[in-house]
């Protein structure tokens, strides 16, 4: 294995992304400007600390980049730096959540969050994750009949459990989240409200999902997904909490920040302030709604029978297949999704009953209602007949033909 071998694999992966339909709800395409920023000599620099308070010399330009990223993060959410502060150094969504937990709480404190099986995240208290190992988590779920949040039930659980923090946000929940109601519940029990908007940050900026501001005390988000930046994260918190959270990020959890990635974040944040970005976010939701309708019209069962955001969650049980079988069958036709747990899933996490399908990446490529309708019919056909090799090959040919009309990156 040499450099040429690695480059060949990079080119092959780029071609896979170009030739296929990326419908994993947590994936998207970063712009070339974002990608180029990550491949700059900024990667060479150590800059432990924060702007104006570094432990190494030679950070005068790094400081300006990081301050610019902070300012743009506030700007894209329409926030004032008098009330809110931003930490752009977290490496990932999980580490951002960890910093909030350790900055505001003590190990063993109780936290209330969405159950993983109902669409929560590993860092929301899964027993196999650091969060579940270090903190005492209680969980709320969705109504078993509607598969939607019952805020009165969430309040009842909060009053019973008396957590010191309530986490809102999800990875596989198809409805809008009422952050105001969650904050009201948190205030009743004297808890912090952490809104993890990693999946929906772009939708919030685009005005097609309720904002967690100013209700939440702290907001974390990854910077890829609907935000279309590099794989990383940020924390935005009320100014009164910033000192504790900053200490938790550095020196609590991390050493030197990745300043090349921070520069890429800054570029993504600037892109997120544009009218085109906001237009794309609206189209993402429209595309998801159309996808949901086409699938249901073709007899595919969806959790909650609808979507209000960027994804749908297919219940594969009526099809007599597992989510893994369905997702792998779609992948054979170059349609990329992921097997996913559904609420109250009787199956195992590795062979769950659902498939999560999202529209952000296709929307970024420029696909709209016409393309989504066609793709929805392809998905339904494969899920109904996942072992039909001829069908999958025919659809793969059509997929490759369609994607040529919507290029992303040039492939050598």
Order of alpha helices (4+ residues) and beta strands (2+ residues): alpha-beta-alpha-beta-beta-alpha-beta-alpha-beta-alpha-beta-alpha-beta-alpha-beta-alpha-beta-beta-alpha-alpha-alpha-beta-alpha-beta-beta-beta-alpha-alpha-alpha
